[in-house]
Amino acid sequence: KSGQELTLTVDMDFQREVEKIIEKHVGNTAAASRAYAVVVNPKTGEVLSLAGKRQSGGKMADDVSSTYLQAFQPGSSIKGATVLTGFMNGVMQPGETIYDRTLRLGTTTKGSYRNMGPVNDLTALEKSSNVYMFYVGMRLAGYGYDCSCWTGDKSGTAAYIEGIQKYREAFHQFGLGVKTGIDLPYEATGYKGSAVSEIGLVMDYGIGQYDTFTPLQLAQYVSTIANDGDRMKLHLVKEIREANPNGDELGKLIKRIEPEVLNRLNASQDHIKRVQQGFYRVTHGSSGTASSYYKGLNVAGKTGTAEVGRKGSGMENLLFVG
């Protein structure tokens, strides 16, 4: 006999257009092997589109399952969570200025793609400063770079592990590194880095070069920021109905899936608004890394470029969350 019928949240006309856009850009970019897009309603958690395409040997194949089964290094796209992690742990303050320049740690040097001079939380997001994010990681681990001293209770590996743990506890509040709640049989939660032998690795966490996350998790993370700190459970099913032999009519409603808040960020509205403002500057500021793409559009977001593969391979993950 007929089973129950499902009404989905996916807008099929929109879904087709999203797939066309992905196919066009992957097909026209020789260096790109695949691309993914996830679109959700941040107020309700409804998934409006899940799309993925992969090309191999000149042929395009559907790869939608990788939006929730494959995890990737997100690069700078997660810097909104990094800034809020600094605020939530009290190691950074809104408006506090950091001097962006090359940092030397022993024989290692770390920096942004260029020396930016003074940056605060807003300009750090706008310009995508790595150094500001490095300071968040160092302070979470109790490492005082400017005085070359440990300010926390622990030092060395114990302090690095504690810094990573603080990052993960905060990132989980955004849906990064945990399940989004999507109503599918399985979803990946990403790979957790295990090597914590130096302060540089804690610093890398804040620029998206340590743990990996799925495109679905990244969509939930940025939606949580857009939704003023409420993380909504993601879902594809909107309604469950009885089967109706008359195909032109909907069957009797059995259940409607209501929006569900999984958790709220442990951050003040003022702190969340600072990140929203920083994201708007990414797309509209004079130094915004995505301002050339979004002029005239009411979009806020964050770009990301993550180096992947073997060192020097030139392989990158290019991201935008908005």
Order of alpha helices (4+ residues) and beta strands (2+ residues): beta-alpha-beta-beta-beta-alpha-alpha-beta-beta-beta-beta-alpha-alpha-beta-beta-alpha-alpha-alpha-beta-beta-beta-beta-alpha-alpha-beta-beta
